[in-house]
Amino acid sequence: MLSWLYDGRVKRKPLMNRLLQAYQQRWPLHEWLTEGIDENRLDWLMAQVLRKGHYHRQFPVQIIKPFEGSRGLVEGRVFSEMRRFLAVTDHSRLIMLSDQFHWSLVTRMDEETLWFFDSNGRTSMPRKAFSLRAGAARRQLFPEAIYFIEREF
């Protein structure tokens, strides 16, 4: 995420080491490596590593969860808000989201497609592959696990 927003200036290995150290202070590291990380732990980890200290001073980002606590969300509104947020095309914004399988970084989208900066090699996916309802599409989105992330200039 920081690598995308800061044009590769963030050294990935030291950042990953810092994230692992912070996580390990609170939870067993094998849980993250074997089970993944949920949004509550991710929130804590981002607060510890990205919102204070070295990374906050050198690579500040604003992170919001626009749909947290929202009830009665419809997919059209969620995707519309996501498209509007990503409409800025200067690499200063991205969206991190989770489906039932893993976390992804969305760099741009239109009415039909989401494009990713992702760790598993996937570069794009049709919007219709995602749904807020379980079983309605291949991938279920969780509103509380959608983060709008913006580089601070």
HELIX and SHEET records of a PDB file:
HELIX    1   1 LEU A    2  LEU A    5  1                                   4    
HELIX    2   2 ARG A   12  ARG A   26  1                                  15    
HELIX    3   3 LEU A   29  GLU A   35  1                                   7    
HELIX    4   4 GLU A   39  VAL A   49  1                                  11    
HELIX    5   5 GLY A   53  GLN A   58  1                                   6    
HELIX    6   6 GLU A   75  LEU A   86  1                                  12    
HELIX    7   7 ARG A  127  ALA A  129  5                                   3    
HELIX    8   8 PRO A  143  ALA A  145  5                                   3    
SHEET    1   A 6 VAL A  61  ILE A  64  0                                        
SHEET    2   A 6 ILE A 146  ARG A 151 -1                                        
SHEET    3   A 6 ARG A  93  SER A  98 -1                                        
SHEET    4   A 6 TRP A 103  MET A 109 -1                                        
SHEET    5   A 6 THR A 113  PHE A 116 -1                                        
SHEET    6   A 6 SER A 124  PRO A 126 -1                                        
SHEET    1   B 2 PHE A 130  SER A 131  0                                        
SHEET    2   B 2 ARG A 139  GLN A 140  1                                        
END                                                                             
